[in-house]
Amino acid sequence: MKLPTLILIAALLLGTGSWLLALQRQGRLPFGGDDDDDASLMPTNTNQRSEWTFARYHYGVGQGGGFFRGFQRWAADYPKSDRQFVMGVRRLTRIDTHITEQVVDANSDAIFDWPWIFVEDAGAWSITRPEALRLREYLQRGGFIFLDDTHGDYEWATLLTVTNAIFPGRRIEDLQNNDELFHVLYDLDKRFQIPGTRFIWGGRGYSSDEAVPKWRGIRDDQGRIVIAIAHNSDVGDAWEWADSPNYPEPAMELAYQIGINYIIYGMTH
């Protein structure tokens, strides 16, 4: 399930900040927006073979979970966020990256085909016992999961219920600056809160339990981080709005660097 380590560690940086600023100044989306159904704007060559694919976890399948006011929470920011991040990975590194995203159903063994999985809005996640057992096996076989966009104590409690079902009694730790996860490519000692757009121009303020970003993780028995958690941050929103001059560039740049580091760590450890 691992990429050849030397290929990833040899990834070349082409200047994250300058490229992202250029994307913002263009003021347009690389693949069309969330509401754009024009097939001509979709990527081509979707059957290409590649080493890494952005795989998004589709939870709540067949059980009525993961919904908010009729909206499927697993699909927040989809597909624009996924595609703009993929574009960045392809532009900023030499990782052999698939040009389109992949949706992975929670109740499917196809999960074992994708060694790196992104879970959006994990504070709304519900899970069945078969799904939890499948994810436990997935992680024990070398998989990596990135949980994004949980805010506050209530959503954290929901996330804990799910992680305890996957790995009963497994400790969640606050990751330290010297953790390899933050240094496999970019040095990310100076991390800060990556805001969702609802906190920037949506009129919502941070409550006291949402104001401090937490970068957390769960390790396996060998000490490898198998679940990375961005709590009180919204990394996916930064990817989604990378083309907007109204989204703060420093947060956008950090979001891309976090995502790329997580790919390299997950695929080489």
Backbone as a ProteinNet text record, in pm:
[ID]
protein_1_A
[PRIMARY]
MKLPTLILIAALLLGTGSWLLALQRQGRLPFGGDDDDDASLMPTNTNQRSEWTFARYHYGVGQGGGFFRGFQRWAADYPKSDRQFVMGVRRLTRIDTHITEQVVDANSDAIFDWPWIFVEDAGAWSITRPEALRLREYLQRGGFIFLDDTHGDYEWATLLTVTNAIFPGRRIEDLQNNDELFHVLYDLDKRFQIPGTRFIWGGRGYSSDEAVPKWRGIRDDQGRIVIAIAHNSDVGDAWEWADSPNYPEPAMELAYQIGINYIIYGMTH
[TERTIARY]
81.1	0	85.2	216	300	364	375.8	453.5	601.8	682.2	826.7	870.4	933	967.4	1051	1147.5	1236.9	1164.1	1059	984.7	918.6	857.5	786.1	879.6	982.1	1073.2	1145.5	1157.1	1221.6	1126.4	1003.3	904.9	962.4	942.8	999.3	895.7	933.6	845.5	860	748.7	753.7	710.4	704.6	666.6	519.1	480.5	339.4	269.4	326.8	259.2	238.1	340	327.6	225.2	222	123.7	-17.4	-39.4	-172.9	-219.4	-129.5	-166.5	-206.7	-135.2	-171	-310	-343	-475.1	-581.9	-558.7	-654.5	-674	-565.5	-575.8	-650.7	-645.4	-721.7	-871.9	-913.3	-1053.2	-1143.6	-1092.3	-1174.7	-1136.5	-1223.5	-1201.4	-1134.9	-1048.3	-981.8	-1072	-1175.6	-1261.2	-1408.7	-1441.5	-1581.3	-1621.7	-1732.8	-1774.2	-1866.2	-1913	-2000.3	-2128	-2177.1	-2305.3	-2290.6	-2171.6	-2145.4	-2152.1	-2252.5	-2270.6	-2218.8	-2148.2	-2096.8	-1990.3	-2021.9	-1929.2	-1797	-1798.4	-1674.9	-1573.6	-1618.2	-1527.3	-1469.3	-1516.3	-1467.5	-1332.1	-1247	-1117.6	-1132.5	-1032	-1030.3	-929.9	-922.3	-827.1	-847.3	-972.8	-1002.8	-968.1	-929.9	-893.3	-742.3	-669.3	-524.6	-485.1	-373	-314.7	-225.6	-231.4	-154	-121.3	-30.6	14.3	-73.5	-131.4	-216	-343.2	-454.4	-584.6	-650.1	-714.2	-790.9	-918.6	-928.7	-1044.2	-1124.2	-1249.8	-1338.8	-1434.8	-1447.6	-1527.4	-1674.9	-1759.9	-1904.5	-1970.6	-1988.3	-2047.8	-2198.2	-2264.5	-2409.5	-2485.1	-2417.7	-2479.7	-2584.2	-2708	-2813.7	-2860.5	-2818.7	-2860	-2915.5	-2929.2	-2988.3	-2896.1	-2771	-2678.5	-2607.9	-2543.4	-2462.5	-2540.5	-2664.6	-2746.2	-2769.1	-2778.5	-2812.1	-2901.1	-3029.3	-3125.4	-3129.4	-3125.9	-3133.3	-3002	-2895.9	-2765.2	-2680.1	-2610.6	-2523.3	-2389.1	-2361.2	-2244.4	-2112.4	-2110.5	-1987.4	-1942.6	-2039	-2011.9	-1988.3	-1969.5	-1942.3	-1819.2	-1830.8	-1723.3	-1697.1	-1768.5	-1745	-1821	-1762.9	-1629.8	-1520.5	-1559.6	-1463.9	-1340.5	-1360.4	-1248.1	-1148.3	-1198.9	-1113.5	-1031.4	-1097	-1032.3	-928.7	-957.2	-857.5	-737.4	-760.1	-645.7	-563.8	-630.8	-560.9	-477.5	-534	-459.2	-332.3	-343.2	-227	-121	-163.9	-68.7	5.3	-67.6	-4.7	91.3	57.8	141	262.1	245.4	348.2	442.4	412.1	495	511.8	596.4	611.1	534.8	443.2	358.2	273	273.5	194.5	47.9	-24.6	-157.5	-266.2	-369.6	-484.3	-556.4	-606.3	-659.8	-800	-869.6	-1002.6	-1007.6	-1109.9	-1131.7	-1207.9	-1210.9	-1280.7	-1367	-1494.8	-1582.8	-1586.1	-1563.5	-1553.7	-1667.8	-1755.6	-1868.9	-1823	-1882.2	-1843.2	-1868.1	-1966.9	-2002.8	-1942.6	-1838	-1778.8	-1635.2	-1598.9	-1459.4	-1366.5	-1422.2	-1337.9	-1247.9	-1278.6	-1195.2	-1050	-1027.7	-891.6	-810.4	-877.3	-807	-743.8	-777.8	-737.8	-661.9	-530	-449.9	-457	-527.7	-537.5	-680.9	-748.4	-890.5	-918.1	-999.1	-1038.5	-1182.8	-1205.7	-1341.1	-1375.8	-1475.5	-1520.3	-1629.3	-1627.2	-1733.2	-1751.4	-1640.7	-1643.2	-1723.9	-1759.6	-1845	-1989.7	-2022.8	-2158.5	-2160.2	-2050	-2029.8	-2101.9	-2176.1	-2229.8	-2173.2	-2162.7	-2094.1	-2161.7	-2164	-2216	-2099.3	-2129.9	-2023.1	-1947.6	-2016	-1939.2	-1847.5	-1893.2	-1809.4	-1687.6	-1710.2	-1598.9	-1495.6	-1541.2	-1448.2	-1371.8	-1440.5	-1374.3	-1265.7	-1297.2	-1198.5	-1081.2	-1108.8	-999.6	-904.6	-961	-876.3	-800.8	-869.2	-806	-682.7	-697.7	-586	-475.5	-512.6	-412.6	-334.6	-392.6	-325.1	-244.2	-236.4	-150.8	-221.2	-353.8	-428.2	-408	-449.9	-436.9	-565.6	-617.4	-741.3	-715.9	-767.3	-760.5	-901.9	-927.4	-1057.9	-1051.8	-1142.1	-1139	-1270.7	-1261.1	-1377.8	-1469.5	-1411.2	-1492.6	-1468.4	-1574.9	-1565.5	-1642.6	-1580.5	-1647.6	-1658.9	-1707	-1713.7	-1818.6	-1931	-2037.3	-1990.2	-1931.3	-1884.4	-1767	-1684.6	-1574.3	-1625.7	-1732.1	-1790.7	-1841.2	-1899.3	-1944.4	-1826.8	-1720.5	-1600.8	-1544.2	-1541.9	-1489.9	-1569.1	-1700.4	-1783.9	-1741.1	-1712	-1672	-1532.2	-1436.2	-1299.6	-1292.2	-1373.4	-1376.7	-1436.5	-1528.2	-1583.5	-1479.2	-1395.6	-1292.2	-1178.2	-1127.5	-1015.5	-1054.3	-1125.1	-1170.5	-1054.6	-1068.9	-969.6	-841.5	-833.1	-710.8	-702	-586.9	-571.5	-557.7	-627.7	-607.8	-512.1	-407.1	-306.9	-297.9	-257.6	-223.2	-84	-74.5	52.8	147.4	273.5	374.1	448.1	513.2	583.9	689.7	747.9	854.7	802.6	671.2	617.7	653.8	693.9	739.3	632.1	507.2	396.3	409.1	464.9	476.1	608	687	817.9	857.9	768.9	808.7	840	780.9	813.9	821.5	709.1	708.1	732.1	806.1	821.8	707.1	621.4	496.5	488.3	593.8	591.3	491.7	475	388.9	251.6	173.3	37.6	-61	-170.8	-272.8	-409	-511.6	-647	-674.1	-723.9	-766.2	-917.3	-967.9	-1110.2	-1197.3	-1318	-1420.3	-1482.7	-1541.8	-1598.1	-1713.6	-1780.5	-1889.7	-1838.2	-1708.5	-1649.7	-1585.4	-1569.6	-1506.7	-1613.1	-1700.7	-1803.7	-1944.9	-1956.8	-2088.7	-2154.8	-2085.3	-2146.4	-2145.5	-2074.4	-2070.2	-1941.3	-1954.1	-1837.4	-1795.6	-1670.3	-1620.2	-1667.2	-1722.8	-1750.4	-1619.7	-1620.7	-1496.6	-1438.2	-1523	-1472	-1436	-1449.7	-1413.9	-1291.8	-1243.3	-1147.5	-1002.7	-969.4	-829.5	-813.2	-729.6	-710.4	-633.3	-671.9	-605.7	-566.1	-439.2	-388.2	-359.2	-444.5	-443.1	-425.6	-399.2	-380.8	-397.7	-416.2	-423.5	-316	-239.5	-130.8	-170.6	-103.7	-119.9	-16.7	-9.3	80.7	227.6	258.9	397.1	432.5	337	362.4	333.8	284.4	251.2	118.7	113.3	-13	-100.6	-216.5	-307.7	-431.5	-464.5	-575	-522.6	-528.5	-491.6	-619.4	-625.2	-748.3	-719.4	-796.2	-792.3	-919	-905.1	-1019.1	-1015.2	-1130.1	-1144.4	-1070.2	-1062.3	-1012.7	-1092.2	-1090.8	-1163.5	-1069.2	-986.3	-886.6	-954.1	-1061.9	-1130.7	-1187.6	-1234.9	-1286.4	-1175.2	-1056.8	-944.5	-910.3	-915.6	-893.7	-1002.8	-1126.9	-1239.9	-1231.5	-1188.6	-1189.4	-1049.4	-961.9	-825.1	-822.1	-926.6	-931.9	-994.3	-1038.3	-1109.5	-1014.2	-1013.5	-929.9	-978.9	-1096.8	-1151.8	-1113.3	-1052.4	-1009.1	-864.4	-830	-694.9	-587.2	-491.1	-387.4	-302.6	-263.4	-181.2	-251.7	-382.6	-457.2	-468.2	-488.2	-495.3	-362.3	-252.3	-120.9	-95.3	-128.7	-110	-195.2	-317.4	-405.4	-346.1	-287.3	-222.9	-100.6	-23.1	96.9	60.5	-41.4	-89.5	-132.3	-214.7	-263.2	-151.7	-54.8	55.8	142.6	171	246.5	173	42	-35.6	-33.9	-34.9	-24.3	109.3	215.2	348.3	368.1	326	339.1	255.2	129.8	41.8	85.8	150.9	189.2	329.9	402.7	539.9	562.3	461.7	476.7	376.2
-120.3	0	126.4	115	232.4	275	405	455.9	435.7	419.9	416.1	543.2	526.3	640.9	743.3	698.6	793.1	880.6	826.8	905.2	1024	997.7	1104.2	1201.9	1152.7	1243.2	1332.7	1287.8	1369.1	1467.9	1481.1	1574.1	1715.6	1782.6	1915.9	2020.7	2122	2232.1	2339.9	2383.4	2485	2621	2635.8	2764.5	2766.5	2711.1	2698.6	2832.6	2929.3	3057.4	3128.1	3133	3206	3140.9	3008	2940.5	2965.8	2958.4	2978.7	3122.4	3216.6	3355.5	3375.3	3309.9	3319.9	3263.4	3151.9	3092.1	3188	3255.3	3351.3	3466.8	3515.2	3629.7	3596	3467.4	3426.8	3439.2	3417.1	3429.7	3331.6	3215.4	3116	2977.3	2882.9	2747	2664.8	2573.7	2492.8	2392	2345.5	2241.2	2278.7	2405.1	2441.2	2438.6	2500.7	2514.4	2404.4	2417.4	2316.2	2297.9	2407	2400.8	2388.6	2366.6	2364.1	2220.9	2191.9	2056.5	2042.2	2141.3	2136.7	2028.7	1923	1810.5	1852.1	1961.5	2004.6	2055.4	2089	2139	2027.7	1905.6	1795.5	1748.6	1693.8	1642.3	1527.7	1510.7	1399	1295	1186.5	1078.5	1026.6	1005.1	963	817.9	743.3	602.7	583.1	692.4	681.3	599.7	531.3	462.5	560.9	560.3	656.2	596.4	663.9	614.7	663.5	782.3	836.5	896.9	870.2	923.6	985.9	1098.9	1159.1	1077.1	1003	917.9	977.8	1008.9	1069.8	963.4	957	854.5	894.1	806	827.8	753	822.9	759.2	783.6	714.5	726.6	650.7	560.5	489.2	392.2	408.7	314.4	316	415.2	418.5	554.6	645.8	775.6	868.9	835.4	919.6	1019.8	1116.9	1212.5	1317.7	1344.8	1444.6	1563.6	1682.1	1803.2	1887.9	1903.7	1979.7	1931.1	1798.5	1737.8	1732.3	1787.8	1789.9	1675.2	1608	1497.8	1554.1	1542	1607.8	1552.1	1424.7	1366.3	1438.1	1501.7	1562.3	1712.4	1767.3	1910.5	1947	2053.2	2106.6	2021.9	1913.1	1820.4	1866.7	1855.1	1800.6	1906.7	2034	2141.4	2135.1	2111.7	2106.6	1998.8	1880.4	1767.7	1799.9	1857.4	1879.5	1991.3	2094.3	2201	2154.8	2069	2014.3	1923.4	1838.5	1750.2	1832.1	1941.5	2026	2078.1	2115.2	2163.4	2056.3	1934.9	1825.2	1797.9	1799.9	1774.8	1886.8	2009.3	2123.9	2139.8	2110	2141.5	2025.9	1905.6	1789.5	1701.7	1600.4	1498.5	1371.1	1379.4	1264.5	1232.4	1107.4	1063.5	1058.3	1166.3	1188.3	1172.4	1098.5	1082.4	1215.2	1243.8	1375.6	1397.5	1291	1305.1	1238	1277.4	1221.6	1088.6	1017.2	888.8	890.3	858.1	843.6	696.5	671	534.1	510.4	417.3	387.6	314	352.4	295.9	145.6	95.9	-45.6	-131.2	-79.8	-151.2	-191.2	-312.2	-355.8	-284.9	-201.1	-122.9	-26.6	-6.1	80.9	35.2	-95	-148	-114	-56.7	-15.1	123	193.5	333.7	353	367.4	370.9	502.2	601.7	733	781	808.1	842.3	969.5	1056	1183.3	1173.5	1214.7	1216.5	1360.7	1414.5	1551.1	1555.3	1661.4	1686.4	1565.3	1519.4	1396.4	1410.1	1531.5	1550.5	1513.6	1477.7	1432.2	1284.7	1216.6	1080	981.5	889.7	774.6	649.3	543.6	425	299.4	195.6	66.2	-22	-130.1	-219.3	-279.5	-327.3	-379.8	-274.1	-150.1	-44.6	-19.1	-19	3.1	-109	-231.1	-343.3	-336.6	-294.1	-281.4	-172.6	-60.7	46.1	4.8	-70.5	-118.6	-206.8	-297.7	-382.8	-299.5	-200.6	-112.3	-43.3	9.7	79.4	-18.1	-135.1	-234.2	-286.7	-277.1	-320.7	-208.8	-93.4	13.5	136.9	144.8	260.5	383.3	497.7	625.6	704	765.6	842.5	983.5	1081.5	1221.6	1269.1	1302.4	1352.5	1504.5	1571.1	1717	1778.9	1907.1	1992.8	1945.3	1921.9	1910.1	2035.2	2084.7	2207.8	2191.5	2231.1	2235.2	2100.6	2105	1984.9	1885.5	1935.4	1843.6	1756.6	1819	1741.5	1652.1	1699.6	1616.1	1489	1501	1383.7	1283.5	1333.7	1244.6	1173.2	1247.4	1186.5	1079.2	1106	1007.3	877.5	888.7	769.2	681.8	746.3	672.2	612	692.7	640.1	529.4	538.3	431	303.1	317.7	199.6	134.6	217.3	164	102.8	180	138.1	155.6	59.1	74.5	102.5	209.9	242.8	304.1	325.6	381.7	531	575.5	713.7	808.6	922.4	1031.5	1130.7	1166.3	1254.6	1385.1	1490.9	1615.8	1598.7	1612.2	1591.5	1708	1675.9	1774.9	1826.9	1941.6	2002.7	1911.4	1824.2	1738.5	1609.6	1591.9	1472.5	1473.6	1357.7	1347.8	1390.6	1372.6	1411.8	1556.6	1641.6	1783.8	1821.1	1720.9	1752.3	1662.4	1577.8	1487.9	1562.7	1678.5	1762.4	1909.1	1964.8	2100.3	2095.8	2192.3	2208	2294.3	2234.9	2299.5	2318.9	2373	2403.8	2514.3	2608.9	2724.6	2702.2	2619.6	2592.4	2684.9	2712.3	2801.2	2756.2	2821.4	2780.7	2809.7	2709.1	2723.9	2741.2	2860.8	2887.8	2839.2	2794.6	2770.1	2901.7	2903.3	3028.7	3079.2	2990.1	3036.7	3125.8	3111.7	3196.6	3322	3325.8	3440.8	3537.3	3488	3576.6	3521.6	3417.4	3361.8	3418.8	3507.5	3572.7	3491.8	3379	3296.2	3323.5	3341.2	3360.8	3232.4	3226.7	3109.4	3111.9	3001.1	2985.4	2948.7	2948.8	2924.6	2786.9	2687.3	2552.5	2530.3	2634.1	2624	2709.2	2788	2893.1	2846.4	2730.6	2686.3	2565.2	2574.9	2460.4	2348.2	2225.3	2107.2	2014.6	1977.2	1883.4	1752.9	1654.8	1534.6	1409.7	1297.5	1174.2	1051.4	938	806.4	719.8	649.8	564.4	417.5	336.1	191.7	138.6	8.2	-52.7	-28.2	6.9	32.8	182.3	264	406.4	488.6	426.4	498.7	571.8	696.6	770	712.7	661.9	602.8	688.6	771.9	867	1004.7	1099.3	1237.8	1320.2	1412.2	1485.2	1634.7	1710.8	1856.4	1903	1937.7	1981.3	2133.2	2194.2	2340.4	2405.4	2335.8	2389.5	2325.8	2392.7	2341.5	2343.5	2240.8	2231.8	2222.9	2145.8	2128.2	2257.1	2346.5	2474.9	2558.4	2552.8	2627.9	2576.8	2444.3	2391.4	2439.6	2433.3	2469.8	2614.6	2703.3	2846.2	2898	2809.4	2850	2950.4	2954	3045.7	3179.9	3197.6	3319.3	3422	3544.5	3649	3690.7	3643.9	3678.7	3579.9	3467.6	3370.2	3401.7	3401	3439.7	3345.8	3403.1	3322.4	3242	3295.5	3213.8	3085.2	3093.1	2973	2875.9	2928.7	2843.8	2771.6	2845.2	2784.1	2674.3	2700	2598	2474.9	2494.1	2381.2	2290.3	2348.7	2267.2	2195.5	2263.4	2200.8	2087.8	2109.6	2003.5	1882.1	1903.7	1792.3	1716.1	1787.3	1721.2	1642.6	1700.9	1626.4	1499.4	1508.1	1391.1	1282.3	1322.5	1223.6	1150.6	1227	1166.3	1077.8	1124.9	1041.6	914	928.9	813	709.4	753.1	661.1	605.2	654	604.9	545.4	540.3	488	374.6
0	0	0	10.8	26.7	-105	-124.5	-236	-207.7	-308.2	-284.4	-213.9	-99.7	-15.8	-90.1	-167.7	-232.9	-333.3	-395.8	-494	-425.8	-310.5	-242.7	-176.2	-110.7	-41.2	-140.8	-265.3	-368.5	-433.4	-377.9	-434.5	-439.6	-550.9	-567.5	-534.1	-455.6	-422.2	-528.3	-584.6	-687.7	-634.7	-501.9	-445.1	-413.2	-299.4	-264.5	-266.2	-193.3	-179.4	-310.5	-395.2	-520.7	-612.3	-616	-701.4	-652.1	-519.4	-466	-484.4	-468.5	-493.6	-639.4	-729.1	-870.1	-894.9	-828.1	-842.6	-793.3	-679.7	-628.4	-726.3	-784.6	-874.1	-1001	-1039.7	-1157.1	-1131.6	-1005.9	-970	-1040.1	-1074	-1142.6	-1092.9	-1119.7	-1074.3	-1184.1	-1145.4	-1246.6	-1313.9	-1243.9	-1299.9	-1295	-1278.2	-1263.9	-1118.6	-1084.7	-945.7	-899.9	-773.3	-714.7	-795.1	-852.7	-921.4	-1072.1	-1119.2	-1262	-1312.3	-1395.1	-1446.4	-1589.8	-1639	-1774.9	-1786.5	-1860.9	-1871.5	-1934.1	-2012.1	-2076.9	-1976.4	-1855.5	-1753.1	-1667.5	-1687.7	-1607.4	-1658.3	-1567.5	-1610.4	-1708.8	-1791.6	-1886.7	-1840.8	-1912.9	-1882	-1739.8	-1701.2	-1564.5	-1538.8	-1641.2	-1622.7	-1607	-1592	-1580.2	-1457.2	-1465.5	-1350.9	-1277.8	-1145.7	-1068	-932.9	-860.7	-731.4	-616.3	-630.6	-523.7	-581.7	-513.3	-551.3	-429.1	-446.4	-337.9	-320.2	-210.3	-182.4	-67.6	-92.3	7.9	60.2	192.2	258	260.5	210.4	204.4	320.1	432.2	549.8	554.1	646	657.1	550.6	479.6	368.5	420.6	375	407.3	550.9	631.8	771.2	813.3	717.4	747.8	822.2	836.7	911.5	822.9	887.8	815.4	741	782.8	716.4	808.1	749.5	823.1	733.7	775.8	696.9	552.6	535.7	404.2	329.2	387.5	322.1	373.5	283.4	321.6	367	496.6	555	501.8	463.9	411.6	283.8	214.3	83.6	92.4	211.8	222.9	140	64.4	-20.2	-145	-161	-272.2	-396.8	-516.2	-547.6	-562.8	-551.9	-583	-494.1	-363.7	-270.4	-310.9	-338.4	-374.5	-498.8	-598.9	-728.1	-721.2	-643.5	-632.3	-551.1	-452.6	-380.1	-470.2	-547	-640.2	-737.9	-787.7	-879.1	-812.3	-684.1	-611.5	-592.1	-557.7	-539.5	-669.8	-780.3	-909.8	-948.1	-908.4	-946.3	-854.5	-726.2	-627.1	-596.2	-640.4	-609.1	-732.6	-716.7	-820.7	-783.6	-691.1	-659.3	-782.2	-822.8	-938.2	-895.9	-922.4	-865.3	-970	-934.5	-1023.7	-1038.2	-1156.9	-1186	-1127.9	-1091	-1031.9	-895.6	-820.6	-687.8	-696.4	-583.6	-574.8	-449.2	-462.9	-347.8	-307.3	-177.7	-126.6	-28.5	-57.8	29.5	154.9	267.8	396.8	405.3	333.2	345.1	233.9	168.8	56.6	87.9	45.5	60.9	-36.6	-123.4	-213.2	-136.3	-9.6	73.5	73.7	60.9	66.1	-58.9	-159.3	-280.1	-266	-157.4	-145	-13.3	-18.7	104.4	181.6	130.3	195.4	178.6	291.1	285.5	364.8	307.4	367.9	416.2	541.9	598.1	632.6	566.3	588.4	695.7	774.9	873.8	965.3	1020.6	1099.8	1228.7	1266.8	1383.7	1359.7	1235.3	1202.2	1164.3	1182.9	1136.8	1227.6	1167.8	1240.7	1176.1	1254.9	1204.6	1256.7	1173.5	1215.1	1258.5	1328.3	1371.4	1252.5	1146.6	1032.6	970	963.3	907.6	995.9	1128	1220.9	1208.7	1199	1186.2	1054.7	948.6	819.8	825.6	889.6	901.7	990.4	1095.8	1180.4	1100.2	1022.4	938.5	836.2	778.3	680.4	739.5	860.9	924.8	964.3	1010.9	1050	929.7	813.3	690.9	626.3	691.7	641.5	592.2	607.7	560.7	648.4	596.1	665.5	644.4	752.1	745.4	797.5	726.3	766.4	798.2	925.2	969.5	977.8	908.2	899.2	944.8	985	1004.3	1117.5	1234.7	1355.8	1438.2	1500.3	1578.1	1708.5	1818.6	1946.5	2014.8	2137.7	2221.8	2173.4	2123.1	2080.3	1963.6	1861.4	1746.9	1785.7	1879	1925.3	1991.4	2069	2134.1	2030.1	1922.2	1815	1751.5	1724.1	1666.4	1758.3	1888.6	1983.8	1979.4	1964.2	1955.9	1838.6	1726.8	1607.1	1623	1669.5	1682.6	1787.4	1892.1	1991.9	1934	1839.1	1773.1	1682.8	1619.4	1530.6	1610.9	1708	1791.8	1938.4	1998.7	2137.9	2232.6	2310.5	2411.5	2359.6	2229.2	2172.2	2204.6	2250.3	2294.2	2175.5	2184.2	2089.5	2153.4	2081.6	2139.4	2061.6	2130.7	2064.3	2004.3	1874	1807	1836.2	1852.9	1890.3	1766	1782.4	1670.4	1610.2	1692.7	1641.1	1578.4	1571.8	1507.5	1359.2	1309.9	1171.6	1072.3	1109.8	1023.7	977.9	1062.4	1031.6	964.1	925.7	868.9	752	704.1	596.4	467.5	448	333.3	377.2	418.6	471.8	623.2	674.9	819.4	870.4	952	991.3	1142.1	1200	1343.2	1374.8	1283.6	1307.9	1244.8	1311.1	1263.5	1334	1268.3	1324.3	1272.8	1316.7	1280.4	1132.8	1063.8	924.4	925.4	896.5	916.5	801.9	836.6	736.7	695	577.7	527.2	613	685	770.9	883.1	916.9	1018.8	958.3	826.5	762	710.9	623.2	568.6	589.7	672.5	699.9	824.2	894.9	1009.8	1137.2	1138.7	1258.5	1336.4	1467.2	1550.9	1618.4	1660.9	1730.7	1875.7	1922.3	2065	2134.3	2266.3	2340.5	2312.3	2284.3	2257.5	2111.1	2029.2	1887.8	1850.9	1944.2	1911.1	1899.6	1957.8	1960	1868.7	1764.9	1674.6	1743.5	1713.2	1768.4	1654	1653.1	1552.7	1626	1604.8	1686	1600.8	1668.8	1595.2	1682.5	1616.6	1680.4	1616.6	1699.2	1650.5	1659.9	1578.7	1590.5	1689.2	1703	1802	1770	1646.7	1607.8	1617.3	1661.4	1676	1552.5	1447.7	1324.8	1341.9	1302.1	1302.7	1192.2	1229.9	1131.2	1110.4	1209	1195.1	1234	1142.2	1170	1177.8	1274.1	1302.2	1304.6	1226.1	1231.8	1303.4	1433.2	1513	1526.4	1513.9	1515.1	1399	1289	1162.6	1049.6	934.6	818	697.9	689.4	583.3	446.5	438.4	311.3	255.7	343.8	297.1	234.4	292.2	234.9	95.9	76.6	-57.6	-152.6	-104.3	-190.4	-237.2	-149.1	-180.3	-211.7	-256.2	-290.3	-404	-485.2	-598.5	-563.2	-438.1	-400.4	-339.8	-390.9	-330.7	-193	-153.1	-22.2	86.7	46.9	147.2	184.8	315.9	357.7	303.7	231.4	167.2	265.2	383.5	474.2	517.8	544	583.3	467.4	348.4	230.1	206.6	220.2	199.9	302.1	428.4	531.7	502.2	453.2	423.5	317.1	214.3	111.6	167.3	248.8	305.1	401.1	483.7	573.9	492	390.6	310	242.4	185.9	117.2	215.7	331.7	433.1	473.6	488.8	530.5	423.2	298	189.8	199	208.1	206.6	328.4	445.6	565.3	550.2	514.9	507.3	406.4	299.3	192.1	209.8	309.7	327.6	466.5	551.5	687.3	711.1
[MASK]
+++++++++++++++++++++++++++++++++++++++++++++++++++++++++++++++++++++++++++++++++++++++++++++++++++++++++++++++++++++++++++++++++++++++++++++++++++++++++++++++++++++++++++++++++++++++++++++++++++++++++++++++++++++++++++++++++++++++++++++++++++++++++++++++++++++++++++++

